[in-house]
């Protein structure tokens, strides 16, 4: 069972709650009004970088963009799905970048840690280098292939079994410059999605 989440409705709701026009949000997030319109009407999911910019302007986190408060309920239960994520039931976060996808390894983003499996297709390269969250730590463990982590202008080449820890406020990007798929587990505090 695959679960995807469209953040457009949530973005529009948060923007409306702030009495902000689409034009104002787009201008402050440094994206086009057309891109924002496509996000809000669900015709695109937007890149992680775009969603982070929007979240900052809306004074929220990526985690909150992917949270449906109407369905939040904290309780002790025998429902295993509140504690365990089975391989075939991982929530997938879709992005327009076909070379990048994430699977949640935790039931939701309500805890203190973001724990995701990131899959990078061959030659997944990006020019954008940005900070992702305020404070905390990011730790990435390479499961398969090779990745290049750039922190500001310093590059770290990591292979299967290698791990890196850094402050996610440091502008950074993660790429797969090889001709083979790469996968890594990412643990981030506080939650940035």
Steps between C-alpha positions, in 0.01 A plus 500: 500500500653831392396823668584832334418838643413809298607808693319754280181511705701548819707782347187680383337456842804638686530789254131584541529484880773766477286714267782479248443521127654243268708777346639605843589143595667434164698825521623434855582134423679608180295271275267582213129557556443231236700245702303586815174466309606157371590393854172620646284336233692172526647485150852482649649408838794741481863432585617464858683832463184677378291354781759606757494857368120506522505349850741770622279780369195339660688466833465123502704189426491250218365253757197720557439529125467120494282475812124474506410643843139385463616139518751539785418303807741409777402183680636171621369228277558150375509633142849395386497759219543777758836349597623279217558579133497185285710506184194483271314774692754781498361843423666639192562870460485586134692779332510620141868404486479143359855430618415554870248332729450446872325235707406565862649243738284627787118492513470879478692825541360582843802385702829671570691325221459480125608155385486437125640277231624716213547348154708683243499390138827509302636848418266682742676837514364831630632856496296614798676499836285613794461451875215265589398556860586703808738339746520132572696243307486309175657158470512306172607135466570366148329167434580462130714677243685828548384850591671837515402725791593865452508720812543859382790440259656190665421166336487161670497184286317220681470134402293209631542477877624859541315750717505877543363725776460877470291797606216526243514881525820481294402552135535159340402267220522126442566357156554170322759573234551135413337286232340267760210549741578618853297474821557641844318524830458853628427584863433868572407685818290699522269374226549703182235354267 
